[in-house]
């Protein structure tokens, strides 16, 4: 089934069914974003353990590290 097929099927659903699809999509997107945030967190934890992260409150050092 192609994306266009899905769009056509959704167009033919009732209003209530479309609302349900909308709620499901929002939930799926939230879950995907949550998984992405968690994966980034785990990566940062590993980098911290390996000593790859550098922390500073000096604005000039922060700017320099962003440019690198």
C-alpha positions as CSV (number, residue, x, y, z in Angstrom):
1,X,0.0,0.0,0.0
2,X,1.4,3.4,-1.0
3,X,1.2,6.7,0.9
4,X,-1.4,7.9,-1.6
5,X,-3.5,4.8,-1.0
6,X,-3.4,5.5,2.7
7,X,-4.4,9.1,2.1
8,X,-7.3,8.0,-0.1
9,X,-8.5,5.5,2.6
10,X,-8.3,8.2,5.3
11,X,-10.3,10.6,3.2
12,X,-13.1,8.1,3.0
13,X,-13.3,7.5,6.8
14,X,-16.0,9.1,9.0
15,X,-15.2,12.2,10.9
16,X,-14.9,10.2,14.1
17,X,-12.5,7.7,12.6
18,X,-10.4,10.6,11.2
19,X,-10.2,12.1,14.7
20,X,-9.2,8.7,16.1
21,X,-6.5,8.5,13.5
22,X,-5.3,12.0,14.4
23,X,-5.1,11.0,18.1
24,X,-3.2,7.8,17.3
25,X,-0.7,9.7,15.1
26,X,-0.1,12.3,17.8
27,X,0.5,9.5,20.3
28,X,2.9,7.7,17.9
29,X,4.8,10.9,17.2
30,X,5.1,11.5,21.0
31,X,6.4,8.0,21.5
32,X,8.9,8.3,18.7
33,X,10.2,11.6,20.1
34,X,10.4,10.1,23.6
35,X,12.4,7.2,22.2
36,X,14.7,9.7,20.3
37,X,15.3,11.7,23.5
38,X,16.1,8.6,25.5
39,X,18.5,7.4,22.8
40,X,20.3,10.8,22.9
41,X,20.4,10.6,26.7
42,X,22.0,7.1,26.6
43,X,24.5,8.3,24.1
44,X,25.4,11.3,26.2
45,X,25.8,9.0,29.3
46,X,28.3,6.9,27.4
47,X,30.2,9.9,26.1
48,X,30.3,11.2,29.7
49,X,31.7,7.9,31.0
50,X,34.3,7.9,28.2
51,X,35.3,11.5,29.1
52,X,34.2,12.9,25.7
53,X,32.0,15.6,27.2
54,X,33.3,18.9,28.3
55,X,31.3,21.2,30.6
56,X,31.9,24.9,31.1
57,X,30.0,28.0,32.1
58,X,32.4,30.3,30.2
59,X,30.4,31.7,27.3
60,X,33.5,32.1,25.1
61,X,34.4,28.5,25.6
62,X,30.8,27.5,24.7
63,X,30.9,29.5,21.5
64,X,34.2,28.1,20.6
65,X,33.0,24.5,21.1
66,X,29.9,25.1,19.0
67,X,32.0,26.4,16.2
68,X,34.2,23.3,16.2
